[in-house]
Amino acid sequence: MSISFSGLGSGLPIDEWISALVKVEQDKVDTLSTEKEALQKKQTALNTLKSEYSALETATTKLTDSLLGAGSDIFSKVSVSTSETSIVTATVTQYATPSKIQLAIDNLATASKRTSNQNDLLRDSSTKLSELGVTQNASFEINGATISVTPDTSIDTLIYKINNSSTADVKASLENGRIVLESKKCGQYDIEVKGDQTVDGTHTFAELLGFDQAANFTEGQRAAFRIDGGPTRYADSNTLTSEDTGILGLTVDLLTTTDKDPDTGADIPIDIVIDREPDSESVLTALQEFVDAFNKVIKDTDSGTDAENGGVFTGESSLINIRNNLRSDVTAAVSTYGIYRSLADIGITTGAIGTSVDADTNQLVIDKDAFIAAFEADPSSVKALLVGDNTTGSECDGVMQVIKEDLKAALSASGGYFTARGTSLNQEISRMTEKINKKQEYVESYQAKLTKQFQYMDQVIAELNSQFSMMQQQLASIGVNVGNSSS
């Protein structure tokens, strides 16, 4: 039979053989890589699901924060009204306590003013200081802020420099042929314009323009007011804060002084009424955020644990238990002292009565009309159902408190499901990475070993081929014919 050599030495398909043998081992590496990708996919899905559970916790917290005090209570809103809005306006925060006060205003706060002497040249902002008598470069101070001028400095530039000073604390302007410096804050504050440098060889800037004259200074005054006929109080602003009035969460803007009875001279005070009333709109908005977050958590958890459709969390019993607990929380009855015992009582259910059996009964829906009717009927019972009740001295947990505790356990940084499972996946991925690296190193070493062995074999076969060829030639020389084939 004939023998055919196609390689360099042996003619055998050595590269193909090496590739085939190496592929067997490389396939094992690829299998490990596929397993690692599956772990990484699960890790990504876990992080996404954790974010969804955290969003649900945030939505729950928005409702339960009302337990921290009035400032966080979305179940009621605070309003304020005044008997005469042309004299006083007011705003409140959630921290304000319902109350009624009477406010009398004796005078408004004003700002101090210091002006220059009147000069017709100061009616034109393009006038240069040289036209007012400034003959040399100099500087002066306004409330300690240094302002530099030259004879060529225009009034417009001077005002710009003053207004852009971060420490002068005044607002400069032109008014009726005068430069007016007005304090940026109301009250009894001086405006000092001084400096030792002369601007005309004799006078300082303040002396030349008349800023130093007592007649050109008007001291500001503090706002003076009385609450409920009490002693006079003072403020350096016409916006009274809680510190001024002593009423937490109340801000009052004084627009003008109050009148007095022309016959008796008695005050005619302004009534300011702070009231707190139920706020169904804010609660409904918060509940809708909760329902949306809850539905997303349940839907994605169910999808992730769906074995039939290859859910990445198939077999994760701990996750399934968390999901089941949440599902039970929103359907279970709670013991409160109000008239409502379950979310269904206030219009939050898994669907309307008569909903098709094919409908997704794991998703919550809010019947807004039913909720508003329940809230308007008894807002305190709605609050008790959602966030608990301690009105009788015995504390009862509401639905949102129960849910929050379950979420807190699942999301705990120490021992919670998501933390523990995330740590476990990180360790699995790390071990798999190490295993893949070692196996890949083996494949590369194995390939090098095979290549060396087959190259040696190829060399031996090449030498045998050479010896066979020489033998044929020698036999042919003595008349012995050794053919390339036989039959």
Contacts in CASP RR format, 6 or more apart in sequence:
PFRMAT RR
TARGET T0000
AUTHOR 0000-0000-0000
METHOD contacts of the structure
MODEL  1
MSISFSGLGSGLPIDEWISALVKVEQDKVDTLSTEKEALQKKQTALNTLK
SEYSALETATTKLTDSLLGAGSDIFSKVSVSTSETSIVTATVTQYATPSK
IQLAIDNLATASKRTSNQNDLLRDSSTKLSELGVTQNASFEINGATISVT
PDTSIDTLIYKINNSSTADVKASLENGRIVLESKKCGQYDIEVKGDQTVD
GTHTFAELLGFDQAANFTEGQRAAFRIDGGPTRYADSNTLTSEDTGILGL
TVDLLTTTDKDPDTGADIPIDIVIDREPDSESVLTALQEFVDAFNKVIKD
TDSGTDAENGGVFTGESSLINIRNNLRSDVTAAVSTYGIYRSLADIGITT
GAIGTSVDADTNQLVIDKDAFIAAFEADPSSVKALLVGDNTTGSECDGVM
QVIKEDLKAALSASGGYFTARGTSLNQEISRMTEKINKKQEYVESYQAKL
TKQFQYMDQVIAELNSQFSMMQQQLASIGVNVGNSSS
1 485 0 8 1.000
1 486 0 8 1.000
2 484 0 8 1.000
2 485 0 8 1.000
4 11 0 8 1.000
5 11 0 8 1.000
5 12 0 8 1.000
5 461 0 8 1.000
5 465 0 8 1.000
6 12 0 8 1.000
6 13 0 8 1.000
7 13 0 8 1.000
7 14 0 8 1.000
7 458 0 8 1.000
8 458 0 8 1.000
8 462 0 8 1.000
9 458 0 8 1.000
9 459 0 8 1.000
9 461 0 8 1.000
9 462 0 8 1.000
9 465 0 8 1.000
10 457 0 8 1.000
10 458 0 8 1.000
10 461 0 8 1.000
10 462 0 8 1.000
10 465 0 8 1.000
11 458 0 8 1.000
11 461 0 8 1.000
12 458 0 8 1.000
12 461 0 8 1.000
14 454 0 8 1.000
14 455 0 8 1.000
14 457 0 8 1.000
14 458 0 8 1.000
17 454 0 8 1.000
18 447 0 8 1.000
18 450 0 8 1.000
18 451 0 8 1.000
18 454 0 8 1.000
21 446 0 8 1.000
21 450 0 8 1.000
22 443 0 8 1.000
22 446 0 8 1.000
22 447 0 8 1.000
22 450 0 8 1.000
25 439 0 8 1.000
25 442 0 8 1.000
25 443 0 8 1.000
25 446 0 8 1.000
26 443 0 8 1.000
28 439 0 8 1.000
29 436 0 8 1.000
29 439 0 8 1.000
29 440 0 8 1.000
29 443 0 8 1.000
32 432 0 8 1.000
32 435 0 8 1.000
32 436 0 8 1.000
32 439 0 8 1.000
33 436 0 8 1.000
35 432 0 8 1.000
36 429 0 8 1.000
36 432 0 8 1.000
36 433 0 8 1.000
36 436 0 8 1.000
38 312 0 8 1.000
39 425 0 8 1.000
39 428 0 8 1.000
39 429 0 8 1.000
39 432 0 8 1.000
40 429 0 8 1.000
41 312 0 8 1.000
42 312 0 8 1.000
42 313 0 8 1.000
42 425 0 8 1.000
43 422 0 8 1.000
43 425 0 8 1.000
43 426 0 8 1.000
43 429 0 8 1.000
45 304 0 8 1.000
45 312 0 8 1.000
45 313 0 8 1.000
46 313 0 8 1.000
46 418 0 8 1.000
46 421 0 8 1.000
46 422 0 8 1.000
46 425 0 8 1.000
48 300 0 8 1.000
49 297 0 8 1.000
49 300 0 8 1.000
49 301 0 8 1.000
49 304 0 8 1.000
49 313 0 8 1.000
49 418 0 8 1.000
50 411 0 8 1.000
50 418 0 8 1.000
52 293 0 8 1.000
52 296 0 8 1.000
52 297 0 8 1.000
52 300 0 8 1.000
53 297 0 8 1.000
53 407 0 8 1.000
53 410 0 8 1.000
53 411 0 8 1.000
53 418 0 8 1.000
54 411 0 8 1.000
55 293 0 8 1.000
55 296 0 8 1.000
56 290 0 8 1.000
56 293 0 8 1.000
56 294 0 8 1.000
56 296 0 8 1.000
56 297 0 8 1.000
56 403 0 8 1.000
56 407 0 8 1.000
57 404 0 8 1.000
57 407 0 8 1.000
57 408 0 8 1.000
57 411 0 8 1.000
58 293 0 8 1.000
59 286 0 8 1.000
59 289 0 8 1.000
59 290 0 8 1.000
59 292 0 8 1.000
59 293 0 8 1.000
59 294 0 8 1.000
60 290 0 8 1.000
60 400 0 8 1.000
60 403 0 8 1.000
60 404 0 8 1.000
60 407 0 8 1.000
61 404 0 8 1.000
62 74 0 8 1.000
62 286 0 8 1.000
62 289 0 8 1.000
62 290 0 8 1.000
63 74 0 8 1.000
63 283 0 8 1.000
63 286 0 8 1.000
63 287 0 8 1.000
63 290 0 8 1.000
63 386 0 8 1.000
63 387 0 8 1.000
63 400 0 8 1.000
64 387 0 8 1.000
64 400 0 8 1.000
64 401 0 8 1.000
64 404 0 8 1.000
65 72 0 8 1.000
65 73 0 8 1.000
65 74 0 8 1.000
66 72 0 8 1.000
66 73 0 8 1.000
66 74 0 8 1.000
66 75 0 8 1.000
66 383 0 8 1.000
66 387 0 8 1.000
67 387 0 8 1.000
67 388 0 8 1.000
70 78 0 8 1.000
70 94 0 8 1.000
70 95 0 8 1.000
70 96 0 8 1.000
70 97 0 8 1.000
70 276 0 8 1.000
71 93 0 8 1.000
71 94 0 8 1.000
71 95 0 8 1.000
72 94 0 8 1.000
73 94 0 8 1.000
74 279 0 8 1.000
74 282 0 8 1.000
74 283 0 8 1.000
74 286 0 8 1.000
75 278 0 8 1.000
75 279 0 8 1.000
75 282 0 8 1.000
75 283 0 8 1.000
75 379 0 8 1.000
75 382 0 8 1.000
75 383 0 8 1.000
76 276 0 8 1.000
76 277 0 8 1.000
76 278 0 8 1.000
76 279 0 8 1.000
76 379 0 8 1.000
77 94 0 8 1.000
77 276 0 8 1.000
77 277 0 8 1.000
77 279 0 8 1.000
77 282 0 8 1.000
78 92 0 8 1.000
78 93 0 8 1.000
78 94 0 8 1.000
78 96 0 8 1.000
78 98 0 8 1.000
78 274 0 8 1.000
78 275 0 8 1.000
78 276 0 8 1.000
79 92 0 8 1.000
79 274 0 8 1.000
79 275 0 8 1.000
79 276 0 8 1.000
79 277 0 8 1.000
80 90 0 8 1.000
80 91 0 8 1.000
80 92 0 8 1.000
80 96 0 8 1.000
80 250 0 8 1.000
80 272 0 8 1.000
80 273 0 8 1.000
80 274 0 8 1.000
80 275 0 8 1.000
81 90 0 8 1.000
81 272 0 8 1.000
81 273 0 8 1.000
81 275 0 8 1.000
82 88 0 8 1.000
82 89 0 8 1.000
82 90 0 8 1.000
82 270 0 8 1.000
82 271 0 8 1.000
82 272 0 8 1.000
82 273 0 8 1.000
83 270 0 8 1.000
83 271 0 8 1.000
83 272 0 8 1.000
84 270 0 8 1.000
86 255 0 8 1.000
86 256 0 8 1.000
87 105 0 8 1.000
87 254 0 8 1.000
87 255 0 8 1.000
87 256 0 8 1.000
87 257 0 8 1.000
87 258 0 8 1.000
87 270 0 8 1.000
88 103 0 8 1.000
88 105 0 8 1.000
88 252 0 8 1.000
88 253 0 8 1.000
88 254 0 8 1.000
88 255 0 8 1.000
88 270 0 8 1.000
88 272 0 8 1.000
89 252 0 8 1.000
89 253 0 8 1.000
89 255 0 8 1.000
90 250 0 8 1.000
90 251 0 8 1.000
90 252 0 8 1.000
90 253 0 8 1.000
90 272 0 8 1.000
91 250 0 8 1.000
91 251 0 8 1.000
92 249 0 8 1.000
92 250 0 8 1.000
92 251 0 8 1.000
92 274 0 8 1.000
93 249 0 8 1.000
95 248 0 8 1.000
95 249 0 8 1.000
96 247 0 8 1.000
96 248 0 8 1.000
96 249 0 8 1.000
96 250 0 8 1.000
96 274 0 8 1.000
97 247 0 8 1.000
97 248 0 8 1.000
97 274 0 8 1.000
98 274 0 8 1.000
98 275 0 8 1.000
98 276 0 8 1.000
99 247 0 8 1.000
99 273 0 8 1.000
99 274 0 8 1.000
100 271 0 8 1.000
100 272 0 8 1.000
100 273 0 8 1.000
100 274 0 8 1.000
101 227 0 8 1.000
101 228 0 8 1.000
101 245 0 8 1.000
101 247 0 8 1.000
101 271 0 8 1.000
101 272 0 8 1.000
102 227 0 8 1.000
102 228 0 8 1.000
102 229 0 8 1.000
102 269 0 8 1.000
102 270 0 8 1.000
102 271 0 8 1.000
102 272 0 8 1.000
103 225 0 8 1.000
103 226 0 8 1.000
103 227 0 8 1.000
103 252 0 8 1.000
103 258 0 8 1.000
103 269 0 8 1.000
103 270 0 8 1.000
103 272 0 8 1.000
104 225 0 8 1.000
104 226 0 8 1.000
104 229 0 8 1.000
104 258 0 8 1.000
104 267 0 8 1.000
104 268 0 8 1.000
104 269 0 8 1.000
104 270 0 8 1.000
105 223 0 8 1.000
105 224 0 8 1.000
105 225 0 8 1.000
105 254 0 8 1.000
105 256 0 8 1.000
105 257 0 8 1.000
105 258 0 8 1.000
105 270 0 8 1.000
106 224 0 8 1.000
106 225 0 8 1.000
106 226 0 8 1.000
106 232 0 8 1.000
106 257 0 8 1.000
107 221 0 8 1.000
107 223 0 8 1.000
107 224 0 8 1.000
107 257 0 8 1.000
108 223 0 8 1.000
108 238 0 8 1.000
108 254 0 8 1.000
108 256 0 8 1.000
108 257 0 8 1.000
109 186 0 8 1.000
109 187 0 8 1.000
109 220 0 8 1.000
109 221 0 8 1.000
109 222 0 8 1.000
109 223 0 8 1.000
109 235 0 8 1.000
109 236 0 8 1.000
109 237 0 8 1.000
109 238 0 8 1.000
109 254 0 8 1.000
110 186 0 8 1.000
110 187 0 8 1.000
110 220 0 8 1.000
110 221 0 8 1.000
111 182 0 8 1.000
111 183 0 8 1.000
111 184 0 8 1.000
111 185 0 8 1.000
111 186 0 8 1.000
111 187 0 8 1.000
111 189 0 8 1.000
111 220 0 8 1.000
112 182 0 8 1.000
112 183 0 8 1.000
112 187 0 8 1.000
112 188 0 8 1.000
112 189 0 8 1.000
112 190 0 8 1.000
112 191 0 8 1.000
112 217 0 8 1.000
112 218 0 8 1.000
112 219 0 8 1.000
112 220 0 8 1.000
113 180 0 8 1.000
113 181 0 8 1.000
113 182 0 8 1.000
113 183 0 8 1.000
113 191 0 8 1.000
113 217 0 8 1.000
113 218 0 8 1.000
113 220 0 8 1.000
114 180 0 8 1.000
114 181 0 8 1.000
114 191 0 8 1.000
114 193 0 8 1.000
114 211 0 8 1.000
114 216 0 8 1.000
114 217 0 8 1.000
114 218 0 8 1.000
115 175 0 8 1.000
115 178 0 8 1.000
115 179 0 8 1.000
115 180 0 8 1.000
115 181 0 8 1.000
115 211 0 8 1.000
115 216 0 8 1.000
115 217 0 8 1.000
116 122 0 8 1.000
116 178 0 8 1.000
116 179 0 8 1.000
116 209 0 8 1.000
116 210 0 8 1.000
116 211 0 8 1.000
116 216 0 8 1.000
117 178 0 8 1.000
117 209 0 8 1.000
117 210 0 8 1.000
117 213 0 8 1.000
117 216 0 8 1.000
118 176 0 8 1.000
118 177 0 8 1.000
118 178 0 8 1.000
119 132 0 8 1.000
119 177 0 8 1.000
119 178 0 8 1.000
120 177 0 8 1.000
121 127 0 8 1.000
121 131 0 8 1.000
121 132 0 8 1.000
122 132 0 8 1.000
122 155 0 8 1.000
122 174 0 8 1.000
122 177 0 8 1.000
122 178 0 8 1.000
122 179 0 8 1.000
123 174 0 8 1.000
123 176 0 8 1.000
123 177 0 8 1.000
124 155 0 8 1.000
125 154 0 8 1.000
125 155 0 8 1.000
125 156 0 8 1.000
125 159 0 8 1.000
125 174 0 8 1.000
126 154 0 8 1.000
126 155 0 8 1.000
126 156 0 8 1.000
127 154 0 8 1.000
127 155 0 8 1.000
128 151 0 8 1.000
128 152 0 8 1.000
128 153 0 8 1.000
128 154 0 8 1.000
128 155 0 8 1.000
129 149 0 8 1.000
129 150 0 8 1.000
129 151 0 8 1.000
129 152 0 8 1.000
129 153 0 8 1.000
129 154 0 8 1.000
129 155 0 8 1.000
129 158 0 8 1.000
129 199 0 8 1.000
130 151 0 8 1.000
130 152 0 8 1.000
132 208 0 8 1.000
132 209 0 8 1.000
133 151 0 8 1.000
133 199 0 8 1.000
133 200 0 8 1.000
133 208 0 8 1.000
134 149 0 8 1.000
134 150 0 8 1.000
134 151 0 8 1.000
134 153 0 8 1.000
134 199 0 8 1.000
134 200 0 8 1.000
134 205 0 8 1.000
134 208 0 8 1.000
135 151 0 8 1.000
135 199 0 8 1.000
135 200 0 8 1.000
135 201 0 8 1.000
136 151 0 8 1.000
136 198 0 8 1.000
136 199 0 8 1.000
136 200 0 8 1.000
136 201 0 8 1.000
137 148 0 8 1.000
137 149 0 8 1.000
137 150 0 8 1.000
137 151 0 8 1.000
138 148 0 8 1.000
138 149 0 8 1.000
138 197 0 8 1.000
138 198 0 8 1.000
138 199 0 8 1.000
138 204 0 8 1.000
138 205 0 8 1.000
139 146 0 8 1.000
139 147 0 8 1.000
139 148 0 8 1.000
139 149 0 8 1.000
139 195 0 8 1.000
139 197 0 8 1.000
140 146 0 8 1.000
140 147 0 8 1.000
140 149 0 8 1.000
140 193 0 8 1.000
140 194 0 8 1.000
140 195 0 8 1.000
140 197 0 8 1.000
140 204 0 8 1.000
140 205 0 8 1.000
140 206 0 8 1.000
141 147 0 8 1.000
141 192 0 8 1.000
141 193 0 8 1.000
141 194 0 8 1.000
141 195 0 8 1.000
142 162 0 8 1.000
142 165 0 8 1.000
142 168 0 8 1.000
142 170 0 8 1.000
142 181 0 8 1.000
142 191 0 8 1.000
142 192 0 8 1.000
142 193 0 8 1.000
143 167 0 8 1.000
143 168 0 8 1.000
143 169 0 8 1.000
143 170 0 8 1.000
143 191 0 8 1.000
143 192 0 8 1.000
144 167 0 8 1.000
144 168 0 8 1.000
144 192 0 8 1.000
145 165 0 8 1.000
145 166 0 8 1.000
145 167 0 8 1.000
145 168 0 8 1.000
145 169 0 8 1.000
147 158 0 8 1.000
147 161 0 8 1.000
147 162 0 8 1.000
147 165 0 8 1.000
147 168 0 8 1.000
148 161 0 8 1.000
149 158 0 8 1.000
149 199 0 8 1.000
149 205 0 8 1.000
155 174 0 8 1.000
155 179 0 8 1.000
158 172 0 8 1.000
158 179 0 8 1.000
159 172 0 8 1.000
159 173 0 8 1.000
159 174 0 8 1.000
159 179 0 8 1.000
162 168 0 8 1.000
162 170 0 8 1.000
162 172 0 8 1.000
162 181 0 8 1.000
163 171 0 8 1.000
163 172 0 8 1.000
169 183 0 8 1.000
169 184 0 8 1.000
169 185 0 8 1.000
170 181 0 8 1.000
170 182 0 8 1.000
170 183 0 8 1.000
170 184 0 8 1.000
170 191 0 8 1.000
171 181 0 8 1.000
171 182 0 8 1.000
171 183 0 8 1.000
171 184 0 8 1.000
172 179 0 8 1.000
172 180 0 8 1.000
172 181 0 8 1.000
172 182 0 8 1.000
173 179 0 8 1.000
173 180 0 8 1.000
173 182 0 8 1.000
174 180 0 8 1.000
179 209 0 8 1.000
181 191 0 8 1.000
181 193 0 8 1.000
181 211 0 8 1.000
183 189 0 8 1.000
183 191 0 8 1.000
183 220 0 8 1.000
185 236 0 8 1.000
185 237 0 8 1.000
186 220 0 8 1.000
186 221 0 8 1.000
186 222 0 8 1.000
186 223 0 8 1.000
186 236 0 8 1.000
186 237 0 8 1.000
186 238 0 8 1.000
187 219 0 8 1.000
187 220 0 8 1.000
187 221 0 8 1.000
187 222 0 8 1.000
187 236 0 8 1.000
188 219 0 8 1.000
188 220 0 8 1.000
188 221 0 8 1.000
188 222 0 8 1.000
189 219 0 8 1.000
189 220 0 8 1.000
190 217 0 8 1.000
190 219 0 8 1.000
191 217 0 8 1.000
193 205 0 8 1.000
193 206 0 8 1.000
193 211 0 8 1.000
193 212 0 8 1.000
194 204 0 8 1.000
194 206 0 8 1.000
194 212 0 8 1.000
195 204 0 8 1.000
195 205 0 8 1.000
195 206 0 8 1.000
196 204 0 8 1.000
197 204 0 8 1.000
197 205 0 8 1.000
198 204 0 8 1.000
199 205 0 8 1.000
199 208 0 8 1.000
200 208 0 8 1.000
204 212 0 8 1.000
205 211 0 8 1.000
206 212 0 8 1.000
210 216 0 8 1.000
222 234 0 8 1.000
222 235 0 8 1.000
222 236 0 8 1.000
223 234 0 8 1.000
223 235 0 8 1.000
223 236 0 8 1.000
223 237 0 8 1.000
223 238 0 8 1.000
223 240 0 8 1.000
223 254 0 8 1.000
224 232 0 8 1.000
224 233 0 8 1.000
224 234 0 8 1.000
225 232 0 8 1.000
225 233 0 8 1.000
225 235 0 8 1.000
225 240 0 8 1.000
225 254 0 8 1.000
226 232 0 8 1.000
226 233 0 8 1.000
226 267 0 8 1.000
226 269 0 8 1.000
227 233 0 8 1.000
227 245 0 8 1.000
229 267 0 8 1.000
229 269 0 8 1.000
233 244 0 8 1.000
233 245 0 8 1.000
235 244 0 8 1.000
238 253 0 8 1.000
238 254 0 8 1.000
238 255 0 8 1.000
239 251 0 8 1.000
239 252 0 8 1.000
239 253 0 8 1.000
239 254 0 8 1.000
240 251 0 8 1.000
240 252 0 8 1.000
240 253 0 8 1.000
240 254 0 8 1.000
241 251 0 8 1.000
242 248 0 8 1.000
242 249 0 8 1.000
242 250 0 8 1.000
242 251 0 8 1.000
244 252 0 8 1.000
245 252 0 8 1.000
247 274 0 8 1.000
250 272 0 8 1.000
250 274 0 8 1.000
252 272 0 8 1.000
258 267 0 8 1.000
258 268 0 8 1.000
258 269 0 8 1.000
258 270 0 8 1.000
259 268 0 8 1.000
260 266 0 8 1.000
260 267 0 8 1.000
260 268 0 8 1.000
261 267 0 8 1.000
261 268 0 8 1.000
278 375 0 8 1.000
278 376 0 8 1.000
278 379 0 8 1.000
280 371 0 8 1.000
280 372 0 8 1.000
280 375 0 8 1.000
280 376 0 8 1.000
280 379 0 8 1.000
283 375 0 8 1.000
283 382 0 8 1.000
283 386 0 8 1.000
284 366 0 8 1.000
284 368 0 8 1.000
284 371 0 8 1.000
284 372 0 8 1.000
284 375 0 8 1.000
287 348 0 8 1.000
287 366 0 8 1.000
287 371 0 8 1.000
287 386 0 8 1.000
288 366 0 8 1.000
290 400 0 8 1.000
291 348 0 8 1.000
291 364 0 8 1.000
291 365 0 8 1.000
291 366 0 8 1.000
294 326 0 8 1.000
294 330 0 8 1.000
294 364 0 8 1.000
295 363 0 8 1.000
295 364 0 8 1.000
297 323 0 8 1.000
297 326 0 8 1.000
298 323 0 8 1.000
298 326 0 8 1.000
298 327 0 8 1.000
298 362 0 8 1.000
298 363 0 8 1.000
299 360 0 8 1.000
299 362 0 8 1.000
299 363 0 8 1.000
301 313 0 8 1.000
301 319 0 8 1.000
301 320 0 8 1.000
301 322 0 8 1.000
301 323 0 8 1.000
302 323 0 8 1.000
302 362 0 8 1.000
303 309 0 8 1.000
303 311 0 8 1.000
304 310 0 8 1.000
304 311 0 8 1.000
304 312 0 8 1.000
304 313 0 8 1.000
304 314 0 8 1.000
305 311 0 8 1.000
305 313 0 8 1.000
305 314 0 8 1.000
305 315 0 8 1.000
305 316 0 8 1.000
305 319 0 8 1.000
305 320 0 8 1.000
305 323 0 8 1.000
306 314 0 8 1.000
307 314 0 8 1.000
307 315 0 8 1.000
313 319 0 8 1.000
316 421 0 8 1.000
318 417 0 8 1.000
318 421 0 8 1.000
319 417 0 8 1.000
319 421 0 8 1.000
322 406 0 8 1.000
322 410 0 8 1.000
322 417 0 8 1.000
325 406 0 8 1.000
326 403 0 8 1.000
326 406 0 8 1.000
326 407 0 8 1.000
327 362 0 8 1.000
329 399 0 8 1.000
329 402 0 8 1.000
329 403 0 8 1.000
329 406 0 8 1.000
330 343 0 8 1.000
330 348 0 8 1.000
330 364 0 8 1.000
330 399 0 8 1.000
330 403 0 8 1.000
331 342 0 8 1.000
331 343 0 8 1.000
331 344 0 8 1.000
331 350 0 8 1.000
332 342 0 8 1.000
332 399 0 8 1.000
332 402 0 8 1.000
333 341 0 8 1.000
333 342 0 8 1.000
334 341 0 8 1.000
334 342 0 8 1.000
334 385 0 8 1.000
334 388 0 8 1.000
334 396 0 8 1.000
334 397 0 8 1.000
334 398 0 8 1.000
334 399 0 8 1.000
334 402 0 8 1.000
335 341 0 8 1.000
335 396 0 8 1.000
336 381 0 8 1.000
336 384 0 8 1.000
336 385 0 8 1.000
336 388 0 8 1.000
336 389 0 8 1.000
336 396 0 8 1.000
336 398 0 8 1.000
337 384 0 8 1.000
337 389 0 8 1.000
337 391 0 8 1.000
337 392 0 8 1.000
337 396 0 8 1.000
338 378 0 8 1.000
338 380 0 8 1.000
338 381 0 8 1.000
338 384 0 8 1.000
338 385 0 8 1.000
338 389 0 8 1.000
339 345 0 8 1.000
339 378 0 8 1.000
339 381 0 8 1.000
340 346 0 8 1.000
340 374 0 8 1.000
340 378 0 8 1.000
340 381 0 8 1.000
340 382 0 8 1.000
340 384 0 8 1.000
340 385 0 8 1.000
341 385 0 8 1.000
342 385 0 8 1.000
342 399 0 8 1.000
343 349 0 8 1.000
343 364 0 8 1.000
343 385 0 8 1.000
343 399 0 8 1.000
345 374 0 8 1.000
345 385 0 8 1.000
346 370 0 8 1.000
346 371 0 8 1.000
346 374 0 8 1.000
346 375 0 8 1.000
346 382 0 8 1.000
346 385 0 8 1.000
347 366 0 8 1.000
347 367 0 8 1.000
347 370 0 8 1.000
347 371 0 8 1.000
347 374 0 8 1.000
348 364 0 8 1.000
348 365 0 8 1.000
348 366 0 8 1.000
348 367 0 8 1.000
348 371 0 8 1.000
349 364 0 8 1.000
349 365 0 8 1.000
349 367 0 8 1.000
350 361 0 8 1.000
350 362 0 8 1.000
350 363 0 8 1.000
350 364 0 8 1.000
350 365 0 8 1.000
351 359 0 8 1.000
351 361 0 8 1.000
351 363 0 8 1.000
351 365 0 8 1.000
352 365 0 8 1.000
352 367 0 8 1.000
355 361 0 8 1.000
374 381 0 8 1.000
374 382 0 8 1.000
375 382 0 8 1.000
380 391 0 8 1.000
383 389 0 8 1.000
384 391 0 8 1.000
384 396 0 8 1.000
384 398 0 8 1.000
385 398 0 8 1.000
385 399 0 8 1.000
386 398 0 8 1.000
386 399 0 8 1.000
386 400 0 8 1.000
387 398 0 8 1.000
387 400 0 8 1.000
387 401 0 8 1.000
388 395 0 8 1.000
388 396 0 8 1.000
388 397 0 8 1.000
388 398 0 8 1.000
388 401 0 8 1.000
389 395 0 8 1.000
389 396 0 8 1.000
389 398 0 8 1.000
390 396 0 8 1.000
409 416 0 8 1.000
410 416 0 8 1.000
410 417 0 8 1.000
410 418 0 8 1.000
411 418 0 8 1.000
411 419 0 8 1.000
412 419 0 8 1.000
413 419 0 8 1.000
471 482 0 8 1.000
472 482 0 8 1.000
472 483 0 8 1.000
475 481 0 8 1.000
475 482 0 8 1.000
476 482 0 8 1.000
END
